[in-house]
Amino acid sequence: MNHDDTPSDLQARLTALESRYAYQEDWLDTLDRTVAQQEKRLAQLERLNELMQRKIRDQQRVLQENDAATPRPEDEMPPHY
Protein backbone atom coordinates (compact mmCIF):
# COMPACT_ATOMS: atom_id res chain seq x y z
CA MET A 1 0.00 0.00 0.00
CA ASN A 2 1.44 3.31 -1.06
CA HIS A 3 0.62 6.68 0.44
CA ASP A 4 -0.13 7.76 -3.13
CA ASP A 5 -3.10 5.40 -3.47
CA THR A 6 -6.33 7.19 -4.13
CA PRO A 7 -9.56 6.13 -2.44
CA SER A 8 -10.73 4.60 -5.74
CA ASP A 9 -7.48 2.55 -5.96
CA LEU A 10 -7.98 1.35 -2.40
CA GLN A 11 -11.61 0.53 -3.14
CA ALA A 12 -10.58 -1.48 -6.23
CA ARG A 13 -7.98 -3.38 -4.21
CA LEU A 14 -10.48 -4.07 -1.44
CA THR A 15 -13.05 -5.31 -3.97
CA ALA A 16 -10.44 -7.59 -5.55
CA LEU A 17 -9.49 -8.98 -2.14
CA GLU A 18 -13.12 -9.58 -1.21
CA SER A 19 -13.66 -11.36 -4.51
CA ARG A 20 -10.62 -13.58 -3.96
CA TYR A 21 -11.74 -14.32 -0.42
CA ALA A 22 -15.23 -15.30 -1.57
CA TYR A 23 -13.77 -17.57 -4.27
CA GLN A 24 -11.43 -19.25 -1.76
CA GLU A 25 -14.24 -19.69 0.74
CA ASP A 26 -16.40 -21.35 -1.93
CA TRP A 27 -13.46 -23.53 -2.98
CA LEU A 28 -12.86 -24.64 0.63
CA ASP A 29 -16.56 -25.47 1.04
CA THR A 30 -16.38 -27.58 -2.14
CA LEU A 31 -13.29 -29.37 -0.84
CA ASP A 32 -14.96 -29.97 2.51
CA ARG A 33 -18.02 -31.54 0.85
CA THR A 34 -15.78 -33.68 -1.36
CA VAL A 35 -13.76 -34.93 1.61
CA ALA A 36 -16.97 -35.73 3.51
CA GLN A 37 -18.30 -37.71 0.52
CA GLN A 38 -15.02 -39.59 0.18
CA GLU A 39 -15.02 -40.37 3.90
CA LYS A 40 -18.54 -41.76 3.63
CA ARG A 41 -17.62 -43.83 0.57
CA LEU A 42 -14.48 -45.14 2.30
CA ALA A 43 -16.55 -46.25 5.28
CA GLN A 44 -18.94 -48.08 2.93
CA LEU A 45 -16.06 -49.78 1.16
CA GLU A 46 -14.49 -50.82 4.46
CA ARG A 47 -17.79 -52.39 5.55
CA LEU A 48 -18.12 -54.16 2.20
CA ASN A 49 -14.54 -55.40 2.44
CA GLU A 50 -15.15 -56.79 5.93
CA LEU A 51 -18.31 -58.53 4.76
CA MET A 52 -16.53 -60.08 1.79
CA GLN A 53 -13.63 -61.26 3.98
CA ARG A 54 -16.09 -62.83 6.41
CA LYS A 55 -17.89 -64.63 3.57
CA ILE A 56 -14.61 -65.91 2.15
CA ARG A 57 -13.54 -67.20 5.59
CA ASP A 58 -16.93 -68.91 6.00
CA GLN A 59 -16.66 -70.52 2.56
CA GLN A 60 -13.12 -71.71 3.28
CA ARG A 61 -14.29 -73.18 6.59
CA VAL A 62 -17.17 -75.01 4.88
CA LEU A 63 -14.84 -76.34 2.19
CA GLN A 64 -12.37 -77.57 4.82
CA GLU A 65 -15.18 -79.24 6.77
CA ASN A 66 -16.45 -80.90 3.59
CA ASP A 67 -12.94 -82.07 2.70
CA ALA A 68 -12.50 -83.52 6.18
CA ALA A 69 -15.87 -85.30 6.04
CA THR A 70 -15.41 -86.73 2.54
CA PRO A 71 -13.26 -89.84 2.46
CA ARG A 72 -10.30 -89.59 0.16
CA PRO A 73 -9.64 -92.34 -2.39
CA GLU A 74 -6.46 -93.38 -0.60
CA ASP A 75 -8.44 -93.87 2.61
CA GLU A 76 -10.91 -96.31 1.08
CA MET A 77 -10.38 -100.04 1.20
CA PRO A 78 -10.03 -101.73 -2.17
CA PRO A 79 -13.04 -103.86 -3.14
CA HIS A 80 -11.15 -107.15 -2.76
CA TYR A 81 -10.73 -106.73 1.03
LINMO-V968666 format. One record per residue. RES is the residue in one letter. PHI is phi in whole degrees, -180 to 180 (none if undefined). OMEGA is omega in degrees with one decimal (* if undefined). Layout:
# LINMO-V968666
res:RES phi:PHI omega:OMEGA
res:RES phi:PHI omega:OMEGA
This chain:
# LINMO-V968666
res:M phi:none omega:177.6
res:N phi:-97 omega:175.0
res:H phi:-74 omega:-178.4
res:D phi:-86 omega:-178.6
res:D phi:-65 omega:177.6
res:T phi:-87 omega:177.6
res:P phi:-57 omega:179.4
res:S phi:-70 omega:176.1
res:D phi:-64 omega:179.0
res:L phi:-64 omega:178.7
res:Q phi:-64 omega:179.3
res:A phi:-65 omega:179.0
res:R phi:-66 omega:179.2
res:L phi:-63 omega:178.5
res:T phi:-63 omega:178.4
res:A phi:-63 omega:178.4
res:L phi:-65 omega:178.2
res:E phi:-63 omega:178.7
res:S phi:-64 omega:178.4
res:R phi:-62 omega:179.8
res:Y phi:-62 omega:179.7
res:A phi:-63 omega:178.6
res:Y phi:-63 omega:-179.3
res:Q phi:-65 omega:178.4
res:E phi:-64 omega:177.3
res:D phi:-64 omega:179.9
res:W phi:-63 omega:178.3
res:L phi:-65 omega:176.0
res:D phi:-63 omega:177.8
res:T phi:-62 omega:178.1
res:L phi:-62 omega:180.0
res:D phi:-62 omega:177.9
res:R phi:-63 omega:-179.9
res:T phi:-64 omega:178.8
res:V phi:-64 omega:178.9
res:A phi:-63 omega:178.1
res:Q phi:-65 omega:179.2
res:Q phi:-66 omega:178.2
res:E phi:-64 omega:178.3
res:K phi:-64 omega:-180.0
res:R phi:-65 omega:178.5
res:L phi:-62 omega:178.0
res:A phi:-63 omega:177.5
res:Q phi:-63 omega:-179.5
res:L phi:-66 omega:177.0
res:E phi:-66 omega:176.9
res:R phi:-64 omega:178.8
res:L phi:-63 omega:178.7
res:N phi:-62 omega:179.1
res:E phi:-62 omega:178.5
res:L phi:-62 omega:179.9
res:M phi:-65 omega:178.4
res:Q phi:-63 omega:179.1
res:R phi:-63 omega:179.7
res:K phi:-65 omega:178.5
res:I phi:-64 omega:177.9
res:R phi:-61 omega:178.7
res:D phi:-63 omega:179.3
res:Q phi:-65 omega:177.6
res:Q phi:-64 omega:178.6
res:R phi:-63 omega:179.4
res:V phi:-64 omega:178.6
res:L phi:-62 omega:179.1
res:Q phi:-66 omega:177.7
res:E phi:-65 omega:178.4
res:N phi:-66 omega:178.5
res:D phi:-64 omega:-179.4
res:A phi:-70 omega:-177.5
res:A phi:-82 omega:-178.2
res:T phi:-87 omega:178.9
res:P phi:-68 omega:178.4
res:R phi:-87 omega:-179.5
res:P phi:-56 omega:-178.6
res:E phi:-73 omega:177.4
res:D phi:-87 omega:-177.6
res:E phi:-81 omega:177.4
res:M phi:-80 omega:175.4
res:P phi:-63 omega:-174.9
res:P phi:-62 omega:-177.4
res:H phi:-81 omega:177.4
res:Y phi:-92 omega:*
